[in-house]
Amino acid sequence: MQTLDWIMLGLFFLTLIVIGVITTWQVHRSKDYFVGGGKLPWWMGGISHHVGGYSAVIFTAWAMYAYRDGFSLYIWWALGFAVCCIVGAYLVAPRWAELRQKQNVQSPTEYLAMRYNVATQQVIVWSGVGLKLLDLAGKTIAMATILYGFAGVDLKWGILITGVVGLIYNTLGGFVASTRNDVFQFLVQLTGGILMFVFVLLALQNQHGVTYFTMWDKLDPHQFWFLRDECNLFFAIGFGLAIFFGCTGGNWGAGLRFLAAPTPRHATKSALLSGMLYLIWPLIIFAPMWAAPLLYPNLPQSEMNSVYTMLARDFLPTGLVGVILASMFAASISTIAGDCNAVSSVIARDIAPRFSTKVVDADGQTPMWFARTVAFVFTSATILIALYGDMFGGIVGLVVKWFSGLLGPISVPLVLGLLPQFDRCGPTAAISSVLVGIAAFFCMEFTHAPLSYSLFWPVISSLIVFFTFALLTPRNR
């Protein structure tokens, strides 16, 4: 990287911190800090929800899948997100906004104590907090890996840089700073993605005489298959269910965006906007990765994670490399900060009050000093785990296997509990579905089952248990 590239990256970081500092003056109560006072505009909520589905994992682990498996990535990832967002827009999203209006909740899991009981709530929140630690640590490692590929920055320093920038503005401004920065970061990501798209496809046309639409003829036929060996039907179903539960609220950062909507109609519009962006934007951002086998044929497995970095380094002029790197940071930091804010709300609203009533005042608000302390401590913990991420299998192990595999079981009673069709399912159904799903995941882990089984069987086991209770439990009038 040249001096101009570092200047571009520095300006990006400075803007994030400035937005966080300015927002601090507009946050007066925990309701503002955690859910933006319930005044999130639908378009900002949609962009924030969409950006929350991206991270540096897109440019590392997913880049490997794009290089190796081709268009199937769009089918089981982008199209999966789009369909789930559109279905969730009518089925689940408006219920979150309605929940905040009626019950004045400030976290995605606060309603569980009323819907089931306190024991159920605690099982889900403690499991979810541990899971988010692993997920966010994996995304931090992914960004550090990219920074190493661009500038040779040591992984540990890359983890600290990524984590600390998000830590500063998220701790200061909370939810409002996170969503405002999401919009800014989406614009940066849009700019960087389009630049990469243009320059890589120009190189492809100069070297091979093909365009975006004709390059598939020169790629191996399997590059256009919908499913592959590892990404088989079990993988697609398991990952698809994880996407559905994640984007409708099981991933607490997503649920918080709907919870902050002024009305149920606003929440529906936010989810629809996010779904439409998933239909269109991945066709641009994944295109260079799909073209990479023509530009870098026969890469070893160990180098596939770095293919996006290689493309940017080899085909972009000075100055634009910094923009691309900033766009990658934009994807990663927005996800990390948004999820850290959601988990902080869960810890402050649902865990801490069980130990001390002093952390909630007479008006049901969390003191601001405590809200910011929780955000600071949790974000710091994700940085610490990221420093030892190899213990959990690195990026793919943390994000694809552990997070996606365990997200479904923890989310089943959280999301389905919002729907009247499952009003027969009580605490026993909720706890049983979570524990059975987690047990299924560890059975797959200890038997060294394929990745597709680790995604499929845990969520299916939880759904079977929850649906069984819904069918067999007598209705309580």
Secondary structure by P-SEA (a helix, b strand, c coil): ccaaaaaaaaaaaaaaaaaaaaaccccccccccccccccccaaaaaaaaaaaacccccccaaaaaaaccccccccccaaaaaaaaaaaccccaaaaaaaaaacccccccccccccccaaaaaaaaaaaaaaaaaaaaaaaaaaaaaaaaaccccaaaaaaaaaaaaaaaaaaccaaaaaaaaaaaaaaaaaaaaaaaaaaaaaaaaacccccccccccccccccccccccccaaaaaaaaaaaaaaaaccaaaaaaaaaacccaaaaaaaaaaaaaaaaccccccccccccccccccccccccccaaaaaaaacccccaaaaaaaaaaaaacaaaaaaaaaaaaaaaacccccccccccccccccccaaaaaaaaaaaaaaaaaaaaaccccccccccccccccccccccccccccccccccccccaaaaaaaaaaaaaaaaaaaaacccaaaaaccaaaaaaaaaaaaaacccccc
